[in-house]
Amino acid sequence: MRGEDPFDQGAGSILRQPKAVWATAGASVVAFMGIGLVDPILPSIAKGLEATPSQVSLLFTSYFLITAVAMLVTGFVSSRIGGRKTLLVGLALVVVFAALSGTSSSVAELVGFRAGWGLGNALFVSTALAVIVGAAAGGSAAAILLYESALGLGMACGPLLGALLGDASWRYPFFGTAALMAIGFICITLFLKEQPRPAGKTSLLDPIKALGHGGLASVATSAFFYNYAFFTILAFTPFVLNMTPYKSGAVFFAWGLLLAVFSVLVAPRLQKRFGSLKVLGASLVLLAVDLLVLGYGNHTAAIVCTIVSGAFIGMNNTVYTELALGVSDAPRPVASAGYNFVRWFAAAAAPYLAPKIEEWSNIHIPFVVAAIAAVVGAIVVRVRRTALTHDAEELEPKHATEDGVTVFAD
């Protein structure tokens, strides 16, 4: 229920959840770790495989391109075989392709294996929240908090694990992820029972049809430009910082902590005070300013701005997700799939284009382009303000809810 304390020691406490919930949340941490895992070791991979930054950045491009397309498939699959089996298929794919990534002898092989990894991760992550909520005891408040904590912890610890294992060899983080996900597979097999299947089956075209709603299309379009800025930071900045895996891992660990704190704790408070659209517009503009300083400042300024960007990214992630889930009448899984289908294409494009833009111009221009993308995202929010409101009024500071409880699903 709204207002209940998820840390209360009652049945719905975050500390008193079934083993199935803990197993799924633990696997979620590792799944989210996979996104930033390669950040600290990108220069090491480039050196080890004798590749250029633009070639190595394809690790992100293949991963997120497959993730984007897979968003049309995940609902189709889970509505037919059930949440538990979908999780296990996703985990199995991650285990196989993460391990194969560690054996790569060329960039082309590694890029291909990361694509398979992206498919597995999409199947798992898109299903994990629903499974955690369905398996939770005593209401969903603690379950939602647990999921969001897993997301933040994974985004923060991914670069740290990559640094710790990657300092010895760029191959070890991939093997480590495969081992951790294998443990998650075993835990879910043992502790998670099959969840009830949806009453209706989702078709492959349902997410595309949902984008016919003006509000949802506007959110997705704005998020597309925002994600270009987001993943310019995530995929291109490690080459600019040019630090050891340990130091780069520390920078992105701090970045991930800010992302988690501002996503779960700060964004809801700002929304309550100023409204979702104002918070989103201001955060996008501040992210653009941060990108310009990152691109034109000295090395210290680049480090600071990389870390600080986590705050704006955390707030944006929360608001965008809430808008996507609440602006249309489409079922949440369908709306989320359509929204993610659009925005992940920018996550695939930015890691490839940013190094190419540097090759064509200089090291500053990729950040200028990313800053412009963030501003365009803010302009879309402003111009399409009416489409992003209910009953022609500004969207009230509220969250997509499950049984009246805040949901922060990314």
Secondary structure as UniProt FT lines:
FT   TURN            2..3
FT   TURN            6..7
FT   TURN            11..12
FT   TURN            14..15
FT   HELIX           19..36
FT   TURN            37..38
FT   HELIX           39..41
FT   HELIX           42..48
FT   TURN            49..50
FT   HELIX           53..56
FT   HELIX           58..81
FT   HELIX           83..102
FT   HELIX           107..135
FT   HELIX           141..166
FT   TURN            167..168
FT   TURN            170..171
FT   HELIX           172..191
FT   TURN            204..205
FT   HELIX           206..210
FT   TURN            211..212
FT   HELIX           214..241
FT   HELIX           245..261
FT   HELIX           262..266
FT   HELIX           267..274
FT   HELIX           276..296
FT   HELIX           299..326
FT   HELIX           332..360
FT   TURN            363..364
FT   HELIX           365..383
FT   TURN            384..388
FT   TURN            391..392
FT   STRAND          401..402
FT   TURN            403..404
FT   STRAND          405..406
//
